[in-house]
Amino acid sequence: METDISVKGLTTEDAWSSSEVQKAQLEDPAFRPILEKKLNSEDRPSWEEIAPESPATKRYWSLWDSLHLKDGVLYRKWESDDGSSCRWQLILPKSRIQEVLRETHDSASGGQFGVMKTLSKNRERFYWDRLCADVEKWCREFHACGARKGPKQELKAVYSAIMWAHLSKEWLWIF
């Protein structure tokens, strides 16, 4: 089963039009060389051509066969190990990462999910270099979420104190 998610399905705003996304992709130094090569040829560039580029560009180069153009926009075709499902992930430019993380984690529709749910929501539609690390950092540093949940260590101490108080009362009843 293949899930086709195009840029047009993301939102009706002009900022997410194919031309705007392609422009943002071309402005991103991490995959500009990959996108330019994909636009000009289907042939994978040699390692010698990519070697001087950034580590991120090299990681995108390693995905060459799963990267495809749709309306001039670069997508990654992800397939499950057993081949039963497939989806198109937009290669997200660095300039759009915060917007997407804010929407998938912070917004009312996102619901301030934890790392795993936010990661899963992002992987459904997007791919970018260091996606996992960015999601973890975003969730760890999101202040409103942390304020709502409160510090875990203090809660453990309170629960422990309550438990000990309860146990000591039970021991008093025994004697």
KAGI-V214941 format. One record per residue. N is the residue number from 0. RES is the residue in three letters. BURIAL is # if it has 9 or more other C-alpha atoms within 8 Angstrom, else .. D_LAST is the distance of its C-alpha to the last C-alpha in whole Angstrom. Layout:
# KAGI-V214941
N|RES|BURIAL|D_LAST ; N|RES|BURIAL|D_LAST
This chain:
# KAGI-V214941
0|MET|.|67 ; 1|GLU|.|68 ; 2|THR|.|67 ; 3|ASP|.|70 ; 4|ILE|#|69 ; 5|SER|.|71 ; 6|VAL|#|71 ; 7|LYS|#|73 ; 8|GLY|.|70 ; 9|LEU|.|68 ; 10|THR|.|69 ; 11|THR|.|72 ; 12|GLU|.|72 ; 13|ASP|.|75 ; 14|ALA|.|73 ; 15|TRP|#|72 ; 16|SER|#|76 ; 17|SER|#|77 ; 18|SER|.|79 ; 19|GLU|#|76 ; 20|VAL|#|74 ; 21|GLN|#|77 ; 22|LYS|.|78 ; 23|ALA|#|74 ; 24|GLN|#|74 ; 25|LEU|#|77 ; 26|GLU|.|76 ; 27|ASP|#|73 ; 28|PRO|.|74 ; 29|ALA|.|72 ; 30|PHE|#|73 ; 31|ARG|#|77 ; 32|PRO|#|78 ; 33|ILE|#|77 ; 34|LEU|#|78 ; 35|GLU|#|81 ; 36|LYS|#|82 ; 37|LYS|#|81 ; 38|LEU|#|83 ; 39|ASN|.|86 ; 40|SER|.|85 ; 41|GLU|.|83 ; 42|ASP|.|83 ; 43|ARG|.|80 ; 44|PRO|.|81 ; 45|SER|.|81 ; 46|TRP|.|79 ; 47|GLU|.|81 ; 48|GLU|.|82 ; 49|ILE|#|78 ; 50|ALA|.|77 ; 51|PRO|.|78 ; 52|GLU|.|76 ; 53|SER|.|72 ; 54|PRO|.|69 ; 55|ALA|#|68 ; 56|THR|#|72 ; 57|LYS|#|72 ; 58|ARG|#|68 ; 59|TYR|#|70 ; 60|TRP|#|73 ; 61|SER|.|71 ; 62|LEU|.|70 ; 63|TRP|.|74 ; 64|ASP|.|74 ; 65|SER|.|72 ; 66|LEU|#|73 ; 67|HIS|#|76 ; 68|LEU|#|77 ; 69|LYS|.|77 ; 70|ASP|.|80 ; 71|GLY|#|80 ; 72|VAL|#|76 ; 73|LEU|#|74 ; 74|TYR|#|71 ; 75|ARG|#|69 ; 76|LYS|#|69 ; 77|TRP|#|66 ; 78|GLU|#|66 ; 79|SER|.|63 ; 80|ASP|.|62 ; 81|ASP|.|63 ; 82|GLY|.|66 ; 83|SER|.|65 ; 84|SER|#|64 ; 85|CYS|#|66 ; 86|ARG|#|66 ; 87|TRP|#|68 ; 88|GLN|#|66 ; 89|LEU|#|68 ; 90|ILE|#|69 ; 91|LEU|#|67 ; 92|PRO|#|69 ; 93|LYS|.|67 ; 94|SER|.|68 ; 95|ARG|.|66 ; 96|ILE|#|63 ; 97|GLN|.|61 ; 98|GLU|.|62 ; 99|VAL|#|61 ; 100|LEU|#|58 ; 101|ARG|#|57 ; 102|GLU|#|58 ; 103|THR|#|56 ; 104|HIS|#|53 ; 105|ASP|#|53 ; 106|SER|#|55 ; 107|ALA|.|54 ; 108|SER|.|55 ; 109|GLY|#|54 ; 110|GLY|#|50 ; 111|GLN|#|49 ; 112|PHE|#|48 ; 113|GLY|.|47 ; 114|VAL|#|49 ; 115|MET|.|49 ; 116|LYS|.|50 ; 117|THR|#|52 ; 118|LEU|#|54 ; 119|SER|.|54 ; 120|LYS|#|56 ; 121|ASN|#|58 ; 122|ARG|#|59 ; 123|GLU|.|60 ; 124|ARG|#|63 ; 125|PHE|#|64 ; 126|TYR|#|64 ; 127|TRP|#|64 ; 128|ASP|.|64 ; 129|ARG|.|60 ; 130|LEU|#|59 ; 131|CYS|.|56 ; 132|ALA|.|55 ; 133|ASP|.|57 ; 134|VAL|#|54 ; 135|GLU|#|51 ; 136|LYS|.|52 ; 137|TRP|#|53 ; 138|CYS|#|50 ; 139|ARG|.|48 ; 140|GLU|.|50 ; 141|PHE|.|50 ; 142|HIS|.|49 ; 143|ALA|.|48 ; 144|CYS|#|46 ; 145|GLY|#|44 ; 146|ALA|.|43 ; 147|ARG|.|42 ; 148|LYS|.|40 ; 149|GLY|.|38 ; 150|PRO|.|37 ; 151|LYS|.|35 ; 152|GLN|.|34 ; 153|GLU|.|32 ; 154|LEU|#|31 ; 155|LYS|.|29 ; 156|ALA|.|27 ; 157|VAL|.|26 ; 158|TYR|.|25 ; 159|SER|.|23 ; 160|ALA|.|22 ; 161|ILE|.|21 ; 162|MET|.|19 ; 163|TRP|.|17 ; 164|ALA|.|16 ; 165|HIS|.|15 ; 166|LEU|.|13 ; 167|SER|.|11 ; 168|LYS|.|10 ; 169|GLU|.|9 ; 170|TRP|.|7 ; 171|LEU|.|5 ; 172|TRP|.|6 ; 173|ILE|.|4 ; 174|PHE|.|0
